[in-house]
Amino acid sequence: MSTYKDIGVEKVGHVGTIEIRRPPLNFFDISLINQIADALDEFDRDIEIRASVLSAQGKAFCAGANFGDPARQAQEAREAEKKGDPADSLGPINHLYIQAVRIFRAKKPIVAAVQGAAIGGGLGLAVSADFRVTCPEARFSANFTKLGFHPGFGLTVTLPELIGKNNAELMFYTSRRVTGEEAYRWGLANELVPQDQVKAAAMKLAGEIAECSPLGLLSTRATMRNGLADRVMAATNHELAEQTRLRATEDFKEGVKATEERRAANFKGR
């Protein structure tokens, strides 16, 4: 297995594991999403790996993007310039979504071990997996509107398909935090176990998948997810346009500031 800066990658039998190592909150950026996509590409090339587990160190699974971090903004700008991709002229968020779509193009089943908060784009990352194992302490939130923002990471496609349009609208319009129990009832999570058993349960599920025919798995998953990556790509193009527009508003600045200060935002609608 290759060595990565912010993730740990291992092979356990026929299961590949990816562990996000940016505790405690595991904020993501282009680099982290790119590393996860690269690791999944590596798993796809390894005939011995039949399924994978995506987990995280720390108290959160992934708290999304840290919009208030100037270092993050500077890093994303540098990453975009370094790549020299024509799409980079559209900005770093666009390039992040290009990497996100690569995750959806992975060929083998993924189980996410969600032991803590999956917020914003972190929810998008959790939902990119085929299955989620979680615990009562976990929280799932599409908190974009509370930031004065538009949902991203393809969630406008993936979340309604997973939990139904109306439940997705409820999460989008309220930005509420859904508990692990609620997530399990809604079908947002497939298994609910004690917090200290989340990764083990995810490994057990991935191991059960890996007992099946590798060619049958690849074929069946390709059928079940047919066109998903393309739908996510189309969604992120629209999400990006809305996010770019809203990012320039006073409300977005207020939403980020209010979140940092842990207070209710004073939105003005401009």
Disulfide bonds with the S-S distance in Angstrom:
none
